[in-house]
Each structure stands twice: as C-alpha cells, then as structure tokens.
Amino acid sequence: MNQDKKDIRKLSLGELETILNSMGEKSFRAKQIYEWLWKKNAHSFDDMTNLSKTLRSKLSENFSIQNIQVNSMQKSDDETIKNAVRLFDGNIVESVLIPTENRTTACVSCQVGCSLNCEFCATAKLKRMRNLTAAEIVDQVVVIDKQSREFFDRPLSNIVYMGMGEPMMNYNEVVKSIRMITSPQGLGMSPKRITVSTSGIPKMIKMLADEELKVKLAVSLHSAREEIRNRIMPFSEKFPLTELLESLQYWYQKTKSKITFEYLVWKDINDRQTDIDALVRYAKRVPSKINLIEYNPIGESEFEQAHPAVIEAYTDAIQQNGIVVKVRRSRGKDIDAACGQLANKSLEEI
C-alpha cells in the first residue's frame, strides 16, 4: 500500500465534494463514494461499481484506502476472540470480541501503545507510537461485527473504547469515529450502546459532555484516595480527584447519564476499610454505578488480586449506600485478552 497517498477516509464529505468538483465531477458522486467508504466499507476503489472506470482510476491515482488487516485471531476457552490488527504502516493493535448470552461487545483500541503510565496495565508498558485514525477505529468495529455474525449468528450489540490507549488523548479521532459509527451514513449503531472509558482527564470529559453524543462514560478510578491513585496511576498527579469529580458532575448535568466507575481491587494496595469508605463517599457525590473488576496479572509482583472477602466487603458497603455494583469477571484471560492485558503478545505468533 502506498503510504504517500492520502487516505481518502480522512476527508470530510465537504472536502470530498470540493475535490471532485475540481476534477469536473458532479457533487453527488461524493455521497456515493462516502457511502462506499463508511456504510459498505469498501477496501478498493474498484469495488465502487456505480462510479465510472475513469473516476475510479482518478481516485486510485490520488488516494489510498488504508484499511486494517487482521494478522491473527485467537479464540479463548470462554469464546472471547482477540484480533491482532495490522495497520497500514505495520504497527499492531489489538481488539477484542466479548460474547455473552444476550450480546456481543467490541473492545476497540484508539492508540498504538498508550500515552499514560498506569503501573498495573500491560498496554502502559508500550511506548505510544501514534494515535489511530477514526477510520482505523471504525474498521475494528466492522471486523468484529462480521465475526459476531459468523461465530455467534448475531450482529454486534455494544462497543467499548477500552482497548489499547487513552481515548481522551486521541480525542478528535475518537469523536469522529463515534459520529461515523452512529451516523445513518455510517454504521447506524445507537450511541447508547457505546461506552468511552477514560483514566480521568477532566478537561476532556467536559468537552465530551458538550459534544452531546449520547454515549456512556466509564472512569478507571481504582482508588478514591489521592496518594494511592497517584502511586498506581502517576499521571493522575496532574488531575486531582476533586477536579475529576467536578468534571463528572458536569458530565451528568449535561448528559443525565450515570458514570460507571471501573475499580480494580488489589492486595495491600486498596483493600482496607479506609479504601472502601473513600470509594463510597466519592461515588455518592455524583450519580454513578461501580464495576469491581477481577485483576489480571501482567507479571508485576507488586499487584496481586485481593482476597474474595475484600471484594465482598466492598460490595456490601456499596450496596448499603444505595449504589449499584457489579463484580465483573474477566474474559479471555487465557489469550491475554482481558482488561489490562493487551500488549501485542500475539505478535510472537505472527
């Protein structure tokens, strides 16, 4: 693939119309091309059969379609599927299909590597190489939708931006991808079935609220005690819990959508009663629900899964304070597809 040619999917519909007009083509051709690119997910200009051969040739001379390729696919014992996705420049990211009885969820990546430095996450150990484009994010969704139909005989039902990278650090492309996924001119999925997960960047949370996308928000909290959170998520020193809370209150005020707090519990790190009390106090200050997540080891000895009795203590305290809580069991652990494990280990098999 010629990397020197511009990916045509980086053009807006208006920009495409302008270029086609300069080629002497009618404006309506732009809408036809746009539909091929985003609704029909064409990977070649030759697929665009309602365009003249001359126009297809012009497009091919000037533009490329930098679609992703699934380099390898692994299937877990619990039927979770992990894709190692090769991008046009040779970089690899991973995406995951998570099936349950009633739904299939796509967990998509938005960066090659990660911008942040969470101590417990395998992806954070990878240097951030670049942000993904909106098209590369949408391509992951298209691939997983096809897999959902092939392996589980139903279309994809949900999308979570919880793969490799921090969505808020690739804000513009993430928002563009959501608009294309939800647009009638794109995949036409309901925004209510999309969750954007962030480690907590207040300014960007407010910006996302102002977009009025109608998506859901999840926040990787992991501690409501400043000193603990700063130790396990060093970047958060720049974003105090008070500032994060204010942005979440703004989110709810603008969207009327509850926040989901994602919360890992580790032995000797956040397994004390003071940790439980701090979480409850924090969560009560904004309409929210809490997912307590099973920890998935990444080979670092400092982090060990907490005793089941601690999870039970958390659950009891949260419920007693009228907050919805779920204990989320990890999926795809045997193929390193679970939360925090995405680190291109499948490269070893390529």
C-alpha positions in Angstrom: 0.0 0.0 0.0 1.3 3.4 -1.0 1.7 5.4 2.2 2.4 8.6 0.3 -1.1 8.9 -0.9 -3.6 10.4 1.5 -6.2 8.1 3.0 -9.4 9.3 1.3 -11.3 8.5 4.6 -9.5 11.4 6.2 -11.6 13.8 4.1 -14.9 15.2 5.2 -17.9 14.9 2.8 -17.5 18.6 2.1 -13.8 18.3 1.3 -14.5 15.3 -1.0 -17.2 17.3 -2.8 -14.7 20.2 -3.4 -12.0 17.8 -4.8 -14.5 16.1 -7.1 -15.7 19.4 -8.4 -12.1 20.3 -9.2 -11.9 17.0 -11.2 -15.0 18.1 -13.2 -17.3 15.6 -11.4 -20.8 16.2 -10.0 -21.2 16.8 -6.3 -23.5 13.8 -5.8 -20.5 11.5 -6.6 -19.1 12.5 -3.2 -22.1 11.0 -1.4 -21.8 7.8 -3.4 -18.1 7.5 -2.5 -18.8 8.3 1.1 -21.4 5.5 1.3 -18.9 3.1 -0.2 -16.3 4.1 2.3 -18.3 4.2 5.5 -21.5 2.2 5.0 -20.3 -0.5 2.7 -16.7 -0.4 4.0 -15.1 -0.7 0.6 -11.4 -1.5 0.7 -10.8 -0.8 -3.0 -11.9 1.9 -5.5 -12.6 -1.0 -7.9 -15.5 -2.1 -5.6 -17.3 1.2 -6.2 -19.2 -0.2 -9.2 -21.6 2.8 -9.6 -18.7 5.1 -10.4 -17.2 5.3 -13.9 -13.9 3.5 -14.5 -12.3 6.9 -15.3 -13.3 8.3 -11.9 -12.2 5.1 -10.1 -8.8 5.4 -11.8 -8.5 9.1 -10.8 -9.3 8.2 -7.2 -6.8 5.4 -7.2 -4.1 7.7 -8.6 -4.6 10.3 -5.9 -5.8 8.5 -2.8 -5.5 5.3 -0.9 -7.8 3.4 1.4 -5.7 2.5 4.4 -7.8 -0.3 5.8 -6.7 -2.6 8.7 -5.8 -6.3 8.3 -6.4 -9.0 10.9 -3.0 -10.5 11.2 -4.0 -13.2 13.7 -7.1 -14.2 15.6 -7.2 -16.1 18.9 -10.2 -17.7 20.5 -10.4 -18.2 24.2 -11.9 -21.1 26.1 -14.8 -18.8 27.0 -15.3 -17.9 23.3 -13.7 -14.4 23.6 -11.9 -13.5 20.4 -8.8 -11.4 20.3 -7.6 -9.8 17.0 -4.0 -8.7 16.3 -4.7 -5.9 13.8 -2.0 -4.7 11.5 -2.3 -1.0 10.4 -1.2 0.3 7.1 2.2 1.4 8.5 2.9 -2.0 10.0 2.0 -1.1 13.6 -0.1 -3.6 15.5 -3.0 -3.0 17.9 -5.4 -5.5 19.5 -9.2 -5.6 19.6 -11.5 -8.0 21.4 -14.9 -9.5 20.8 -16.6 -10.4 24.1 -19.7 -12.6 23.8 -22.3 -13.1 26.4 -25.7 -14.8 26.3 -27.6 -11.7 25.1 -24.9 -9.5 23.5 -21.6 -9.3 21.8 -19.3 -6.4 22.7 -16.4 -4.9 20.7 -13.5 -3.6 22.8 -11.6 -1.3 20.4 -8.2 0.4 20.6 -7.5 4.0 19.9 -3.7 4.4 20.2 -0.7 2.3 19.3 0.7 1.9 22.8 -0.6 4.4 25.4 0.0 8.0 26.5 -0.3 7.2 30.2 1.7 5.3 32.8 -0.6 3.2 34.9 1.6 0.7 36.8 -0.8 -2.2 36.6 -1.6 -2.1 32.9 0.4 -4.1 30.2 -0.5 -1.6 27.5 1.0 1.3 29.5 4.4 -0.5 29.2 4.3 0.1 25.5 5.6 3.3 24.1 2.9 5.4 22.4 3.8 5.3 18.7 0.8 7.2 17.3 -2.9 7.8 17.5 -5.3 5.7 15.4 -7.4 7.5 12.8 -11.2 7.4 13.0 -11.2 5.0 10.1 -8.9 2.6 11.8 -11.2 2.6 14.9 -14.3 2.1 12.7 -12.5 -0.8 10.9 -12.1 -2.6 14.1 -15.8 -2.4 14.7 -16.6 -3.6 11.2 -14.3 -6.6 11.6 -15.8 -7.6 15.0 -19.4 -7.2 13.7 -18.5 -9.7 10.9 -17.0 -12.0 13.5 -20.1 -11.7 15.7 -22.3 -12.7 12.8 -20.1 -15.5 11.7 -19.4 -17.1 15.1 -22.4 -16.1 17.2 -25.1 -15.6 14.5 -26.0 -12.1 15.6 -24.8 -8.6 14.9 -22.6 -6.7 17.2 -24.6 -5.1 20.0 -22.2 -2.9 22.0 -18.9 -1.1 21.7 -16.4 -0.1 24.4 -13.4 2.2 23.9 -11.4 0.1 26.4 -8.7 -1.4 24.3 -5.1 0.0 23.9 -4.6 3.7 24.6 -6.4 6.5 26.3 -9.4 7.7 24.2 -9.3 11.2 25.6 -5.7 11.6 24.4 -6.9 10.9 20.9 -10.0 13.0 21.3 -10.7 14.3 17.8 -10.4 10.9 16.1 -12.4 9.1 18.8 -15.2 11.6 18.5 -15.1 11.4 14.7 -15.3 7.6 14.9 -18.3 7.7 17.2 -20.1 10.1 14.8 -19.4 7.7 11.9 -20.4 4.6 13.8 -23.7 6.2 14.9 -24.4 8.1 11.6 -27.0 6.8 9.2 -24.3 7.4 6.5 -22.0 5.1 8.5 -22.8 2.0 10.6 -26.0 3.4 12.1 -25.5 2.0 15.6 -27.2 3.5 18.6 -24.9 5.8 20.7 -26.5 4.4 23.8 -24.6 1.1 23.1 -21.2 2.9 23.1 -19.1 3.4 26.2 -16.0 5.6 26.3 -13.6 4.6 29.0 -11.1 7.1 30.4 -8.5 7.1 33.1 -9.8 10.6 34.1 -8.8 13.7 32.2 -11.2 16.4 33.5 -10.9 18.9 30.6 -11.6 16.3 28.0 -14.5 14.8 30.0 -16.2 18.2 29.9 -15.5 18.5 26.2 -17.1 15.1 25.5 -20.1 16.1 27.5 -20.5 19.2 25.3 -20.4 17.0 22.1 -23.9 15.7 23.0 -23.0 12.3 21.5 -25.3 10.4 23.9 -22.6 7.8 24.7 -21.9 6.4 28.1 -18.8 7.2 30.2 -16.7 4.9 32.3 -13.9 6.1 34.5 -11.0 3.9 35.6 -10.8 5.1 39.2 -9.1 2.3 41.2 -8.7 4.4 44.3 -10.6 7.4 45.8 -7.6 8.2 48.0 -5.3 10.7 46.3 -2.0 9.2 47.5 -2.9 5.7 46.4 -4.3 6.8 43.0 -1.1 8.9 42.3 1.1 5.9 43.1 -0.6 3.4 40.8 -1.6 6.0 38.2 1.3 8.5 38.3 -0.2 10.8 35.5 -3.2 11.5 37.9 -1.0 13.8 40.0 -1.9 16.4 37.3 -5.6 15.7 37.7 -6.7 15.7 41.4 -9.7 13.7 42.4 -11.6 16.9 43.3 -11.0 18.2 39.7 -12.1 14.9 38.3 -15.2 14.8 40.4 -16.2 18.3 39.2 -15.9 17.2 35.6 -18.0 14.2 36.3 -20.7 16.3 37.9 -20.6 18.5 34.8 -20.9 15.4 32.7 -24.1 14.3 34.5 -25.5 17.8 34.5 -25.1 17.9 30.7 -26.0 14.4 29.7 -28.1 13.0 32.6 -26.1 9.8 32.0 -24.7 8.0 35.1 -21.0 7.4 35.3 -19.6 3.9 35.6 -16.6 3.7 37.9 -14.2 0.9 37.0 -12.4 -0.3 40.1 -9.7 -3.0 40.5 -9.0 -4.2 44.0 -5.5 -5.3 44.9 -4.0 -7.0 48.0 -2.2 -4.5 50.2 -2.9 -1.5 47.9 -6.6 -0.6 48.1 -8.0 -3.4 50.2 -8.5 -1.6 53.6 -11.7 -0.3 55.1 -10.4 3.2 54.6 -10.3 2.5 50.8 -13.8 1.2 50.8 -15.1 4.2 52.8 -13.3 6.6 50.4 -14.8 5.0 47.3 -18.3 5.1 48.8 -18.0 8.8 49.7 -16.7 9.7 46.3 -19.3 7.7 44.3 -22.2 9.2 46.4 -21.2 12.7 45.1 -22.2 12.0 41.5 -24.9 9.7 40.1 -22.9 6.5 39.4 -22.6 2.8 39.4 -19.5 0.7 40.2 -17.8 -2.2 38.5 -15.5 -4.1 40.7 -13.1 -5.8 38.3 -11.1 -9.0 38.7 -7.4 -8.2 38.3 -5.5 -9.9 35.5 -1.8 -10.3 36.3 0.8 -8.9 33.9 3.9 -10.3 35.6 4.4 -7.5 38.0 4.8 -8.8 41.6 3.5 -5.7 43.3 -0.1 -6.2 42.1 -2.0 -9.2 43.4 -5.7 -9.9 43.3 -7.4 -9.1 46.6 -8.9 -11.8 48.8 -12.6 -12.6 47.9 -13.6 -11.4 51.4 -12.4 -7.9 50.5 -14.5 -7.9 47.3 -17.5 -8.9 49.4 -16.8 -6.1 51.9 -16.7 -3.6 49.0 -19.9 -5.0 47.5 -21.8 -4.9 50.8 -20.7 -1.3 51.6 -21.5 0.0 48.2 -25.0 -1.7 48.2 -25.8 -0.4 51.7 -25.3 3.1 50.4 -27.7 2.6 47.5 -25.2 2.4 44.7 -25.5 -0.2 42.0 -22.4 -2.5 42.0 -21.4 -5.4 39.8 -18.4 -7.7 40.2 -17.0 -8.1 36.7 -15.3 -11.4 35.9 -12.6 -11.2 33.3 -13.0 -12.8 29.9 -10.3 -14.1 27.6 -7.5 -14.4 30.3 -6.1 -17.5 28.7 -5.3 -15.5 25.5 -4.2 -12.3 27.3 -7.4 -10.5 26.1 -8.7 -9.4 29.5 -8.7 -5.9 30.9 -5.2 -4.5 31.2 -3.6 -7.4 29.3 -3.5 -6.0 25.8 0.2 -5.7 24.9 0.7 -7.3 21.5 1.8 -10.6 22.9 0.2 -12.2 19.8 3.0 -10.6 17.8 5.1 -13.6 18.9 2.8 -15.8 16.8 3.0 -13.7 13.6 
